[in-house]
Amino acid sequence: MYTMNPSMYFIDFMRNRDSGLAIQMLQGGSLFASIEEGRQLMSLYKHVLVAIDLSDEADEVLEKAKSIAEKNQARLTMVHVVEPLSVAYGSDIPLDLTTLQDEITEQARERIARLADSIQLKKGEQHVVYGRPEREVHRIAEESDVDLIVVGSHGRHGLALILGSTSTSILHGANCDVLAVRVGKNNS
């Protein structure tokens, strides 16, 4: 018995969809009865996580992630990770940084809410978490069944490259695809 490659069948179906016919295909007992169902099969990504650092380039990274999510009809989730001040500035500071840390976290929540509003992202799809950025992004990606992480990359060179960056750490520890969006002064 001759069997046709289902993906080739779908591609042919998409080329001829203007005929207005609802063509049905059979693949391994599954029936696909609409263009929409076929498109969902062809989507590369189902859930996109965009990690935002709240820099001036955050809008650019968010727009790229939104575009990818829309083209794939994927769910979009946004995260910002607030690093502990003791990690960012050393643990030798003899001060209680709790109040300052709380203020930083609240400001991050307000900024994330404004960014989310600008693209009509629901409250449940925006997260501000506390911890190490690479660990928290990986955790959220795994818990939420994310298949693409989008993160900004400043394209550092020299010593900054040797010391590493958040986007590099996210790339090397991820269990899914990672897109590093080039941002900053050298972006042309």
Sequence and secondary structure as in RCSB ss.txt:
>XXXX:A:sequence
MYTMNPSMYFIDFMRNRDSGLAIQMLQGGSLFASIEEGRQLMSLYKHVLVAIDLSDEADEVLEKAKSIAEKNQAR
LTMVHVVEPLSVAYGSDIPLDLTTLQDEITEQARERIARLADSIQLKKGEQHVVYGRPEREVHRIAEESDVDLIV
VGSHGRHGLALILGSTSTSILHGANCDVLAVRVGKNNS
>XXXX:A:secstr
     HHHHHHHHHHTGGG     EEETTEEE SHHHHHHHH S SEEEEE   STTHHHHHHHHHHHHHHTT E
EEEEEEE  HHHHH TT  S  HHHHHHHHHHHHHHHHHHHHHTT  GGGEEEEES HHHHHHHHHHHTT SEEE
EEE    THHHHH  HHHHHHHH SSEEEEEE STT  
